[in-house]
Amino acid sequence: RKSRTMEIKQEPKRTTQKRPERARPRSRGQDPPRCRFLFAAELGDPVTTVHVNEHGCLAGTMLGRVWFFGFEHKEVEMLASFSDEGIRGLFMDEESTYAVLNDQCRGWHTARPHQQVGSVCFRTMDRKNTQTVKHVLMRGSLACVLFPISSFVVNVARQEHHVCNFKLFDYGSSSEVIPCDFDGETLVVVDRTNAGAPPTFRLVKLAANVITEVDYLPKANQTALLKLWNNECLAYAVGSTLFIYDYQKREVNQSLRHRAEIVAIDAQDPEIVAALSTDAVIKLWNGTTGSCLQTIFVPEASFFLGYPYCLCLQGRRV
């Protein structure tokens, strides 16, 4: 058994003769998406993060492997074969490709032969800090790097960083207070310090260090996945239901149902929220209206309890 990464490209509408209905769900009036098998990871080294844009697709694994599939040459290439640390985030632009590990960022030229570009060591950003990095979260080219008593936002493409006033240590032990998403400006942290009580979610505006507490999230104690979406909302999964929650108005805007448990969410798009469920179905939802824009079946998908699942949507590619 192998952990697999696939890129699915949605085909535009065509005027050809309508194809017969298939057993698997798909959107009306559209041809089935084209699917290409890309990467195969070993069972003990699962894929931990993926990234796709107009230049290609990247996948990183728990043992530090980085694969690249460029849409120009359409070939799979390995940029990194092993590391003591897993890959936490990936980013790619026209010139360079970046992989973020626990305490550093490595880069390569996007064009062949993919020579290495300058790397950034997170521990050297504050020479007075002797502690290790606790968490790294990424959105686009920005990485949020959290030490127990300091935090930074790093632009990996420009190799620039700025210091934030937020301190993870102020809110409890690292085993009970865990960051779960970062959108480039805001960090969301879940606090499970009070045993038996629903968790508290803190939204931190890192530039101003303004913190909003959300302690009234419906079904918070059953929440498995949570993402920031569209500035004022949270997209989170409880079983087979995807909720869109406006934390400013304190109300659920949408309750969106899948047929099986949701295991991955992508909420980077300002209009669309993508969700993957264990019946190998991806649904693309309009987060504002609640309408299902497209239903996509992932061929040859298999799911194992306890493994991470990753989803990335960009344009017509998933």
N, C-alpha and C positions, 0 to 999 in steps of 0.2 A: 504494500500500500504506500502511496506517495501523496504528499501534499501538492496540490496543483494550482497554478496561476493561469488564468485565461483572460484574454481580451475580447470583448464583445463589441462589435461595431454595428450600430443600428443603420439599416439601409433606408434611404429616402424612398418616398412613394414612387411606384412605377405604374405605367399604363398598360402593362402586359396582362394577359388573360389571368383571371383569378385562380390561385392554386387551391387544391382541395383542402378542407379543414384538417388540421392535425390534432392529435390527442392532447398535446401540451398547449397551454394558454398562450395567446399572443394578441396584440392589439388589432382591432378590425381595420381593414383597409391598408395594412402594411405588410410587406414581405417579412419573413422571419429574419432576425438579425444574423449576420455572418459571425461565426465564432472560430477563433484560432487558438489552438493549444500552444502555450508559450513555455512555461517553466515547470520542472518537476523537482521538488525538494524531497530529501530523505525523511522518513517518518520521525526520526529523532531530531530533525532540524527543520521545523515547519516555517512557512512564510509568516513573517510578523508584520509587514507593512508593504503596501503597493502604491504606485503613483503612475498616472497616465495623463498625457497631454498631447498636443498636436505633433510633438517630435517623436514620441515613443512611449514605451511602458517599462517601468522598473519594478523589481521585487527584491526585498531584503529578507534574510532569515535569522533565526535565533542564534546561529553560530557565525554570523557575520558575512555570509555570502551575499553578493549583489549581482543580479542579472539585469541585462539591458537588452531590449528589443527595439531597434530603430525602425520607424516606418519607411525610411528611405531605402535601406538595404534589406529589410525584412529578414534579419538573421539574429539568432540568440547569441549574445556574448556575455562572458562572465567578467565583471570588473573587479571583484574581490572574491577570494576563494575561502578565507577563514579569518576569524577574529575571536579574541577572548570575550568579546561583548557582542550582544545582538544588535541588529539594526533597528533603530527607533523611529526614523523618519527618512523620507526621500524627497528630492526635488530635482527638477531638470529644466533648463532653458535651452535656447538655441546654441549657446556656446559651451556650457558646462553642466555636469551632472554631480549631485551631492548626496552623500549618505551620512546620516547623523547617528552616531553611536552614543553610548552612555556618557562619555567624557570628552568626545572630540567629534569633529566633522571632517570627512575626507571628500576630495573632489577629483573629477576626471574631466578631460575634454570630451564633449559629446561626439565630436567628429573622430573618426578613426585616425590613429591607433589608440585613442583614449588614454593619452598620457596624463599622469597625475598633475593636478594643480594644487595650490597651497592649501594646507589643512589648518584647522583651528582647534586648539586644545582649550576646553572650557575651564579647566582648573587654573590656568594661568591668567584668566581675566581678573581675578582678585587674588593677588599674591599673599594677602594676609589670611586668606581662607585656607585652612588645612584640611577641611572636610571634603568628602567625596560627593559627587553628584547623586541626588536621590531620584530625580525624574527629569525626562526630556519629552516635551510634546511639540509637535510641528504642524504648521499650516502654511502652505506655500513655501516661500524662501525664509520664513521666520521660525526660529526655534525658541521655545521657552525652556530655559535651563534652571532647575530648582535645586539649590543646596538647602540644608536645614535652616541656615540663618541668612541666606542671601538668594537673590534671583536675578536673572538676566534675560533679555530678549536679544537674540543673535540673528542678524541677517547673514545667512551662510553664503549668499551670492556675492555680497559686497564685503564680506568679512569685517562687519562692523557690529558693535554691541552697545547696549546701554543698560545701566543698572536700574533695577526696580526696588521699591521699598518693601515689597511683600516678603514676609518671612514665614515659611511653612511651620517652623518650630513654635510660633506663637499660638497655633491652633490645636496642638496636641501631638501625640506620637505619630511617627511616620507609618505605623501599621494601621492606624485608625483614620488618618486624614490623607486622602489620596486624590491627586488631580486626575480628571477624566477627559477634559477637552480644552483646547486653546484655539482661538480663531484669528490670532494675529494681534488682537487688542485685549481680549478678555480671557481670563482663566477661570474654569469652573472646577471647584474642589468639593468632594463629598466627605462629610464628617460623620463617622459612625461611632463616635466616642461613647454616646449614651446607649448602653446595651439595652435591647428590648424596645427602644423608641425608634420611630422612623428617622432615617438619616437627614442631616441638614446639608443643603447645597449652598455653597458660597460662590458668588460671581465676583471676580476681582478685576476691576479696570486697572491694569498694571501701570499705565503711565501716571495716573493720578492716585493710585492706591485707594480707590473707592470700592468698598465691599458691600454687595447686596446679598442678604441672607434669604434663602428660599426654604422655609421650613413647613410649607403647606402644600407640597407637590402631591397630587393625587396618586395613590398606590406607590408611594416613594419606597416603601420597604420591599417592594417586589421589582424594583427597577434594575435591569441588567445592563442596559446600554443607555448612554445619554450624550447628546451632542448639542452644541450651540448652533442656533439657526436664525438668520435674518435679524440680527441685532437685539431683538427683544423676546425671542422665543427659545424654548428648549424642545428638541426632538428626542424622545426617549421611548424605549420598548419595554413592555410588560407582557411576557409570553408572546402571543401572536398579534398583539395590538401595538400600533405605532401611535403615540400621542404627540400632538403639537400643542405646547403649553406656553401661553403668554404670561411671563412672570411679572410683568409690570401691572397687568390688569388682574392677575391671579385667577385666570380662567383657562380651561381647555378649549382650544380653538377647533381641533380635529381629533377624532378617534378613528384610525385607519386600520382595517383588518386584513391580515394575511391568513392563510389556511394552516400555517405551521409556525413554529417558534422562530422569532426574528433573531439572527445571530450577528448581523452587521448593519451599520447605518452610515451613510455618507450625507452630510448636510452642508457641504461647502458651497453649493450653488444657491444663490439668493432666492430662487423660485422653486427649485425641485429638491425633494428629499428622496434619496434612494434607500431601499431596505432589501436585505437578502434574508430569506427564510430557509428552514431546513428541508423544504420540499424542492429545493434547487430553483426557486423562483425569485427573481428580482422585480420589484415593483417601483416604478418612478411616479411619485406623488407630487401634485401641486400642493405645496404646504399651506397656501392661502385658501384655496377653494375646497381642498380635500378630494379632488378628482384624480383618478388613476390615469396617468398619461400613457403608460405603456407597461405591459407585463412581459417579461423576458425569461425564458427557461434556459438554465445553464446545463449543457449536456455533460454527462459522465461525472456529475458532482457527487461527492460522498462526504458525510459529516461525522466527526468523531468528538465525543464529549471531552471538553477540557482544552480543545485546540483553539487557537485564535483564528478568526475569520476577518478578512479585509475586503473593503469595497471602496472603489474610487470612481467617480463620475466626472467626465469632462466632455462637454459637447455631446457628440453622438457616440462616444466611446465609454464603456464601462469596464 
